[in-house]
Amino acid sequence: MATIEQIKSLMRSHFENDNEKFKTIALQIAAHEAKLGHTSSAKDIRDIVQNPKYSTKSKIVKLNNRNEMLEEKICDFELRDLIVTESISEKIKRIIKEYEKKELLRKNGLKNRSKFLITGEPGTGKTMSASVIANELGLTLYVIQLEKLITKYMGETSVKLRQVFDFINEVNAVYLFDEFDAIGSDRSLDNDVGEMRRILNSFLQYLENDDSHSIIIAATNNPNILDKALFRRFDDVFEYKLPDIEQIINLYKTKLKGIAPDNLFTEEIFNASIGLNHSDIVKVCEDAIKNSILEDKGITKEIIMTFIQDRKELYLYKEA
């Protein structure tokens, strides 16, 4: 039988029109039913989910019709879903608490922390953190579309950047500048007649003058090339790293809870996963669940180890 958490997740995905998430949760329930020996129920659920008659196009999140540079994202992650270091978790809790008490702080001549730089390798939870903050605060998450912001025409990018900050000031939300090094790289490294230097100068000015009730997050995989003047403009800097053993254990147990047997969680699997990022481990778990559904059998250590090796081979391919 589905757990109450799965039922709540099904309801959320239904009302948010997130068909892919709805299917994933339904298939997880089917896998759990199969594990309990309820093969008939498991088959019925799989048949319903995989029946073309019930297939619908996944929801497409449209660009905000008031500003084409902003893409609205669905936020359904909660703080408990984010597996990071205790230090980062506490920082995020503090962001949430200060925002909820922002009026009290302003009455006392203070402002809540609202501008953050997130650095770290891909797949370590940077974008997910922005989603968690937005969801916990009941705010919309907008991702700035840098390919629409940065143009080849001199002066146009600065104008568009001004429009983005006007929107930030007007609409309270969480705004994510992903791959921020595209505009935040060290000005001394720039060789394109100074246009990018002017853009960065504009960004620094807008950021420093921002007094909105929005939260601004810049994320990058390459903090070493960022201009040093940026760091003091942010209220805090978050450094995300590859998961340690404790986080690896939590990731497996969270994603496979109620689906895989408890004796599956062994040091062999945890140690083999060292070097993978958070996203890789989630992918390993999802691949194992899908394999269990398609092959109509339980998740085994051998299957997990196979998918771990698959993820590691991807990195070998990239380095070749």
Steps between C-alpha positions, in 0.01 A plus 500: 500500500624850420642699790343827604805685363456336160130589501583863580763505226247357254251772594759777464618376161137470382403853595826636359440310173841336537420182307853361501529521877151348536609203289826457691323487835237261365772267373676516836176387663478218246853391584417500870187293440704249300752478782215412739388225267196687371592430139149545366464847651849594380416390147173695501680819602769455233238429233313820585812716505640355177171493309528741202134594552597683818813662361504878501763749410709602797441848628709762326590792720461812289713807521347777704291699255620827651868430459634241255830480688331335799392137504266390776589166657287253693622468860395183681812425704486543876784565740500136609561395138827693485794288612793732561748576777366611837665839445313564174175368645526744791574789263189420295288480817632840599406645159147367543465625858633847421271533199197399706597767757614760247251765611610465861862540393423808292318660791826468689707650221623166364445308177462128456771313313386491139801482265700179471777349293494121464810324370586137441523217253203408279239275656572592862170673578545866403186538290303272732588730791343795319189289441485400867528860619224610262271213596552541876418870474210457259677711237532453125841397366616684189814393313664777299549385142855617435483413131217755470666750731842516337500632144765600249377858475690750711292642782198272447598250770526774763152621404362148532674458834331817620164351396575184699577698815190714448301176499685378810400819677139475385429127550608330823651165407821297498721585201776265387786615277632156401842459337569843640864505386365596156457855631699492824845403374804698611505831315876480460459183292261658251618571147183611319545879487362540850134416433491216754677724750221755462240225547666378818529857628129545438420174680709601801324835518151351470580232757639748750205737460237226515258556787224269384327222692632244251781248543782505244721194452798472266633149431823397332719196445806723456545729801870548429432716195249728671589863557613551859275805538199269479557315823451796732172589325338176614368433851651153501688252283404132494762247391353168387720193480462137400305301761691342785421152634226630730326681216541199269329278759217751542452529124461124453276454800281796404456400135458125559308505829223241490612381157831322561573256785690639800788255452572669166656799674857377545841661525591347165233705325574816698875480439447426130294819476780728623582745222145515363300817549154521656328493162695188397388308808138603449533378141641165621198457727252595228665261252480221759129571560427501126692175455300345784175602335593389150652167609231445767752412768653655810795736518826322575850609596628378164254722313598805706871432443439469126335841482771655718759373252294636211508849654875482557561390143321814380773709663771287338334566165493876564867505594606303193 
